[in-house]
Amino acid sequence: MPHEHLVLWLLSQGADPNLQDAWSETPLSRAVEYGSPEVISRLLDAGADISRGAPLHMSLRRKEDSASLELMEKLLVLGAPVDRYQGEDSPAWQEVGFPRGTALHSASSRGNVLAVQILLAHGADPLRNKKLETSEIPESSPYEEARFRGHAEVMSVLQRHIRRSDSFHRYRL
């Protein structure tokens, strides 16, 4: 976020930290993607609703390092919905018709093994398909995303998780 001082000033003037743009993104979502820990903390202190926008998805767009994983963990502990579809309730996503996935879809397609493990530990559904408008897209689970992109280690983590869970009865790998 190149204008962090502006964000802090707007908050000091009473700006609503929960306003959403046409894509359903909030200042918190954008701060998670581009901002400093200070701006993220200030938005949360100002009442930013962790369940609005797609802060988990945006945390996956940061540089893959321990700080981005710690941020993801913090968002999950604070109550970010682990299986929320990106663009959920967004008129722009509906109009354009982009397929929507969860943060686990994003982590799986990027081959981010540690993020996949964190999301699974917080209850992410490894068998949840992507959506297009209001319908599920067949064979578009996080496992399928990893398989399509050749991320064998992510596939292995997802397979082990599915076999240990109740999901094994719904899906055979």
N, C-alpha and C positions, 0 to 999 in steps of 0.2 A: 504494500500500500504506500505509494510514493508520497502521500500527503497526510502522514500520521498526525501531524500537529493540527491539521484541519479537522480530522475525525475527533480528536480530543476536544477541540474548541466547540464543535457542534454538540457533542455530548454535554459539555459544560453549559450550553445554552438551552438544554432541554430537548434536543433532537430525539425522536423515537427510534430506538435501536432495533425495533421489530418491523420497520417498513420493508416491504418486499417489492422487488422489481417485477417486470413482466415474466421473468423466468423463475419466479418464486425465491430468488436469492435475497438474503438479508445482509446488512452490514457485517454481522458475525461471520456469515459464509465467506464473504470477500476478505475479511481480516484473517480468517483461518488460512485462506489460500495465499494471501500476499503479505499479511501484516506481521507486526512484532508481537511477542508475548504480552507486552504492556498494553497494546491496543485491544487484544483479545480479552485480557483481564478486565480492562475498563468497560468494554461492551457488556461483559457478563455482569459486572458490578452494577451497570446501568439498567439491568433487567432484560438483556437480550435473551430471547426464548430459544433454547438449544434445540427444540423440536421443529423449529421453522427453518426453511431453506435446506441446504445440504452441507452442513459443516463437516460431516464425516467424509463425504466425497471430496470436498475441497482439501481436507488434510492429506489426501492421497496425491494431490497435485503438487504438494511441496516437495522439496528435495528429499530423497529417501535417506533418512538418517535417524539417529536415536531421538532427536528433538521432535521430529514429525510423528514418530511412534508414541512418544510421551504425550504429545498434544492429542492424538487420537484416543489414547487411553483416558486422558482427562475428560474429553468430550463424552465418552461412553460412561464414565463414572458419574458425570453430571446429568446423565439421562438422555443423551442423544439417541434417537430411535435407530437401532442397529439395522433394521430391515426396511427402512424408509426408501422408497424409490426416488431417485433424483428427478426433479421436475414435477413431483406429486402436487396436485392442485394448481398447476401452472397453465394459464391460458396459452402462453407462447409455446410451451412444449406440446400441448394438445394441437394447436394450429399447425405447427411445423411437422408434427408426427415423428419426432425422434423416439427411438426405442429407449426405455428407461430401465435402469438397473439399480441395484443396491450398492452400498460401499463394498460389499464382498465381491460383487461382479467386477468392480473397478480394480480392487486389489488383485483378484485372480487374473484378470486380463493383463495387468502390468507385471505379473510374476513376483509380486511383493509378498514373499512367504511370511515374514514376521507380521505384517498387517493382517494377512489371512488368519494367522494363529490368534491374534488379539481379537479380531472380529468374531471368530468362532467361540472363543472363550467367553464372549459377552452375549452369546446366543444367536448369532447370525445363522440364518437358514441356508445351508449349502445347496439345497435343492430348489430354491425359489427361482422361478423363471423370470426373465425380463418381461416388461409390458410394452405394448404398443397401443396407445390410447387406453382403452379399458380392458383389453384382452391380453392374456399371457401369450408369449411367443414360445412355441414348443421347442424343446431341446436347447434352451438358452440359460441353463443354470450356471453358477460360478464354475462348477466342474467343467462344463462344456466350453466355457470361455477359456479356461486354462488349457484344455485339450486342444482347442482350435489354434491357440498361439504357441503350443509346444512347451508349456511350462510344467515339466515333469515333476518338479519338487512340489509345486502347488497342488498338482493333481494327487500326489501321494498324501499330502496333509489332508486334503478334502476327503479322499478315500478312507483314510484311517478314522477321521471324525464321523463320517457317515456310517461306517461299520460299527462304531461304538455307540451310536445313537439309535433312537427309534426310527430314524429315517431309513435305516437299512431295509425295512420291510416295504418301503415305498419305491425303492430304486435299487436296482442291482448293478454294480460296477464290474 
